C-alpha cells in the first residue's frame, strides 16, 4: 500500500534500557552487586533475594504511532522504578532516580535500539519519600517517553 507503513517489528526496549543503566558507572556505584551483575530488572516480580535498592524497568506502558515522511515512527512510554527501604535508602533511591533521568533526558545517543534510530527521549520523575515513616519502602519513578524511527 503506497504511503502507509505497516509495522512488522516492534522493538523490545528492555535490554537496551538495562544495558544503558548498567553501563553508567555513577549509577552502578550506588547499587550492590547481584548475581554477577547489578539489581536492574526487566520484569516483575523481582527475586526475593534482590538487594533492597533496585531498579525495575517496566514493560511498555503506552505506544503510539506517528507519521514520518520516509520511515515508521513509534512513541513508547516506559517507567523505570528505583526503590529501596524507607528508613535507610531514600537518599540513595532519590540520587539514582536523578541519575537515571539525567542519563536519558534529551540524550538520545545513550540508548541504542537495533533497527531503530532514537529520535527523542524525555524523562520525568515522580514519587519520593513515603507519606509516613510507617511505610516500609520508598520509590522514585522515572518515566521515559521515547520517539523511535525505523532505520529501514
N, C-alpha and C positions, 0 to 999 in steps of 0.2 A: 504494500500500500504506500503510495507516494506521499511524502510529507508527514507521515506518522511513524513514531518509533515504537517498536514492540519490545518490552522489557523481557529479555531472555535470561539474564543472570541478575541476581540480587546479591550484592556484596555482604559478606559477614564481617562486621567491624570488630568483633570481639577480640580476635588475635591481634590485629594491628593496634588497637587501643591498648591492650595489655602490654604489647612489646614496647610501645612508646613510653608507657608509665614505668616499666621496669628498666628502661634504658636511661631514665633520669636519675643521676647519682644523688641529687638533692632529695628526691622522694625516697629512694631506697635506703638512704642513710637514716631515715626516720622509721623504717619498718624492720621488724625482726625477720630473720631468715626462717623459711618454712619449707621443709622437704626439698632442700637443694635450690630453692628459689625464694620468692617473696609472696606474702599473702595477698595476692591480687587475683581475684576470682572472676570468672566469666559466667557463672551461673549460681543459682541458689537452690537449696540451702548450702551454706558454706560448711565445710567439715567441722565437727565438734571440737577437734583438737587445734583449730586455727588460732593464731595469736589474737589477743583482744583488739589490737589496732590492725585493721584490714581494709582492703579496698574491694568493692564489688561492682562490676560493670554489668549494667542491665542489658537485657535484650532490647530490640528496637521498641521504643515507646510510641513512636509515630513515624510514618513515612509519607512523603508526598512526592508527586511527580511535577517537574517544571519543564517547560519547553525550552530547548536550546536550539540555536539556529542549525547546527550540524551535529548535534550529539544528544544523548539521553541525559537527563538530569534527575537526580534524586535528592530530596532533603530528608535526612534521617535525624531523629532525636533520640539520644541515649542519656541515661543517668549514670554517673559514677559516684557511688556512695562510699564515703570514708567514715568508718565507725570505730568505736572503742568504748572503754568503760568510763562512766561519767566522773567518778571520783578521782581518777588519776590520768586519764588520757585526753581530756577535752582540748587541752592546748595543742597536743600533737595532732589530733584529728583536724583542728582548725588550720594548723600550719600545712598539713598535707593537702587539704582541700584547696587552699590558696595556691599551692604549688601546681596541683593538677590543673586548676583553672588557668594559671599562667602558662603552663606547658602547651595548652591547646588554643587559648583565645587569640584569634587572628594570627595563628602560627601554623598555617596550612602545611608547611614543609615538615612539621613534626609528626605528621600522620601519613603513612604510605599504604594505599589500598590497591592491590593488584587489579589491573584492568580499568582503573578509575583515576581521575585527577581530582584531588581535593581542591575545590574552588574557594570555599569559605568555611571557617569554623568560628562559632561564637560560644562562649561559656558564661553561664550564670550560676550563682551559688545561692543556696538556701539552707536553713537549719541552724544548728549550733547547739549551744548549751540547752539541756532539757529545762522544762519549766520549773522543776523542783529537784532538790537533792535526793529525793527518794527514787528517782528513775535510775535504773542500773546502767543504761548505756546512753551514748551521745552519738549523733551522726551529722555530717555535713553532706549535702548533695550538690554535685556539680553537674548541671545539665548542659550537654553539648548539642548544638544544632549544626549539622554538617551538610554542606552542599557538595555533592559529587557530580562530576560529568564523566560520561563514558569515554574511555580512551580509544575506542574503536573508530 
